[in-house]
């Protein structure tokens, strides 16, 4: 298998470092979870002791009530609820009092503001600044002088489209020996390919992250005037799988070496052959 390009090697090292950091964070979280479980066990023991003390106190209360000749509180009949008195027509004085006190009663405490509402666009988005000026007064058409600027931030979308990447490599001739030398080609997914790594990454992300079938991707490219056969898209997916195979193998080794393996109903014999 050919060696990975420098860009892919750098990406592999970055992914490996991120995985190590996430593993350390997971170990810290597991330690915190174990500590919380210990505290929860202590609280459960304390609650059981309090329940036992309460039961003993209830038994002592029953004994004292029997000695005093009082009935058991569990045997007391429930008090009957009295029917509410009929509503009488309000008098003028009561109307006046109600009208005088109603504004104070109607005042309610303001609820604390929640985190909802209209949130501005996040600051990490690339900003395209548009400037719109005023040439005359909007009321009378007179001359104006600039006071300040009102800024409004809204979301927008730039339509994705395929571009043609033109690579011009310089060719030189040695004045001493007459040898021709050509500038090296930038890293590409394969030799003599017509697709660079960005196109390959977009294809893989659209197919497996957004779950768009290859036939729909082909229709999207056809809408932009790019005619690609289905076999070419399949070969590009296969080439992407070959390029990320070392990363997948390293992730599998780290996963199998870890203390926890999360999976669905599929058995380990199917997920991990051999």
Secondary structure, 3 states (H helix, E strand, C coil): CCCCCHHHHHHHHHHHHHHHHHHHHHHHHHHHHHHHHHHHHHHHHHHHHHHHHHHHHHHHHHHHHHHCCCCCHHHCCCCCCCCCCCCCCCCHHHHHHHHHHHHHHHCCCCCCCCCCCCCCCCCCCCCCCCCCCCCCCCCCCCCCCCCCCCCCCCCCCCCCCCCCCCCCCCEEECCCCCCEEECCCCCCCCCCCCCCHHHHHHHHHHHHHCCCCHHHHHHHHHHCCCCCCHHHHHHHHHHHHHHCHHHHHHHHHHHHHCCCCCCCCCCHHHHCCC
